[in-house]
Amino acid sequence: MLTKITFFERFEQDILSGAKTITLRDEAESHVFAGQILPVSTFEADRWFCDIKVIEVVPVLFSALTEQHAAQENMTLPELRRVIHEIYPGLEQLFQIRFCVVNTRAHPVD
Ligand SMILES: CC(=O)Nc1ccn([C@@H]2O[C@H](CO)[C@@H](O)[C@H]2O)c(=O)n1
């Protein structure tokens, strides 16, 4: 089971603003469950920047990605396909993790 998750720094603002509400991962990073709260760090510097709550985890094939998936990534479909192809070359079986940001402060006040 995953207890934290990392994102490339370039997606930080889209996550914090709510523009990006899903991530597509391989099987190894799919072991999360609805309701789970995960600390989120940048991949590059391992810098924490928020916590997310997992809403659902759904298998999706690379070949079945749609504009709707892309919209939830704040990308066009060609952009999304290119990004995934760079991260997971040749991988067909992906897992869509839908999430919302629940905390952006290390020590929340109220
Ligand atoms: C840093 C790391 O360990 N792994 C990943 C894997 C994926 N992603 C993003 O999820 C979406 C679909 O793959 C796209 O927006 C990706 O860029 C990410 O940010 N970081």
The ligand as a MOL file (V3000), in Angstrom:
LIG
                    3D

  0  0  0     0  0            999 V3000
M  V30 BEGIN CTAB
M  V30 COUNTS 20 21 0 0 0
M  V30 BEGIN ATOM
M  V30 1 C 6.9620 11.8160 -10.1320 0
M  V30 2 C 6.6170 10.3780 -10.1260 0
M  V30 3 O 7.1640 9.6580 -9.3500 0
M  V30 4 N 5.6710 9.8930 -10.9670 0
M  V30 5 C 4.7160 10.6090 -11.6220 0
M  V30 6 C 3.8640 9.9320 -12.4640 0
M  V30 7 C 2.8600 10.6140 -13.0770 0
M  V30 8 N 2.7140 11.9550 -12.8530 0
M  V30 9 C 1.6430 12.6770 -13.5120 0
M  V30 10 O 0.4040 11.9820 -13.4980 0
M  V30 11 C -0.2640 12.1750 -14.7500 0
M  V30 12 C -0.4160 10.9320 -15.5500 0
M  V30 13 O 0.6720 10.1270 -15.5000 0
M  V30 14 C 0.5280 13.1660 -15.4810 0
M  V30 15 O 0.0740 14.4220 -15.1190 0
M  V30 16 C 1.9060 12.8360 -14.9340 0
M  V30 17 O 2.8170 13.7890 -15.1800 0
M  V30 18 C 3.5880 12.6330 -12.0180 0
M  V30 19 O 3.4640 13.8530 -11.8070 0
M  V30 20 N 4.5700 11.9520 -11.4160 0
M  V30 END ATOM
M  V30 BEGIN BOND
M  V30 1 1 1 2
M  V30 2 2 2 3
M  V30 3 1 2 4
M  V30 4 1 4 5
M  V30 5 1 5 6
M  V30 6 2 5 20
M  V30 7 2 6 7
M  V30 8 1 7 8
M  V30 9 1 8 9
M  V30 10 1 8 18
M  V30 11 1 9 10
M  V30 12 1 9 16
M  V30 13 1 10 11
M  V30 14 1 11 12
M  V30 15 1 11 14
M  V30 16 1 12 13
M  V30 17 1 14 15
M  V30 18 1 14 16
M  V30 19 1 16 17
M  V30 20 2 18 19
M  V30 21 1 18 20
M  V30 END BOND
M  V30 END CTAB
M  END
